[in-house]
Amino acid sequence: DSSAYGILVSRYQDRLYASVLHVVSTAEEAEDVVQESFIQGYLKLDTFQQTSRFFTWLYRIAFNNALSRKRRRRGQVSLDQTR
């Protein structure tokens, strides 16, 4: 039910954002990670086994997304850094 999921998004988005911001380097990246994580969570909702809290499950998705993003970014060099 997408309206029920919307309630979960409203309930957890700020908390998830604050958690992810500690892993990635910018607010924009944290917003992207949170949005991607909520979408991924919605698409994989049938895998949630209810053995833990919903936030814990969603946090793991977001944390893994943030780490993946950080790893991808590590290989990139900014043009500003080369000056």
N, C-alpha and C positions, 0 to 999 in steps of 0.2 A: 504494500500500500504506500504510494508515493507521498500522500499527505502525512502519514505517520512518520515516514522517514524524514520529512521536512521538519517535524517537531524534534527529532533527534539531532538534525543538523543545527537547529537553533539552540538546542541545549548544550551541545558540545563544541561548536566551532571556535569560540574564544579560547577555551581551555586547550584545544588541540593546537590552535595557532601559537599560543604561548609556548607550548612544549616543543613544537617544530622549530620555532624561531631560534632556539638554542643550538640547533644542529646546522641549519643553513645560515648563510651569511647576510641575507637581506630580507626585508619585510615582504618584498614582491615574491621572492622565492618561497617564503613561508606560506603566503596566500596561495600560490600555485600548488604547492605540495598538499595543503589542506583540501583545496578543491578537488585535486586528482584523487585524494584518498577517500573523500566522501563518494565520489563517482565509483571508484573501484569497490568500496564497501557496499554500495547499493547493488552493483552488478554481481557481487559475490555473497550477497546476503544469505543465500541458501547454504553457504559453508559455515556460517556462524553456528557453533554447537551449543551455545548457552551454558558452557561450563565455566565461563568467566563473564565479567561484566561487558556490556557492549562497548563502553569506552576503552577498556583494555584491549579488546580485539581491534577496534578502529585505530587506537594508538599504535599498535604494532604495524598496521598497514602504513600509517603515516610515517612512522619512524623509519621503516624500511625504504619507503619512497624518498625520504629526506637523505638517507645515507647513499642511496643509488644516485641521486642528483649530485650530491657532494663528490662522489667518486668520478662521475662524468665530468664535472667541472674541474677537477684536479688536473686533468690532462690538457686543459685549455689555458692558453696564456693570453692575457689582455694586452692590447696594443699600448695601453697606458703604462703597463709594467715594463715595457721594453725601452722606454725613454731614459 
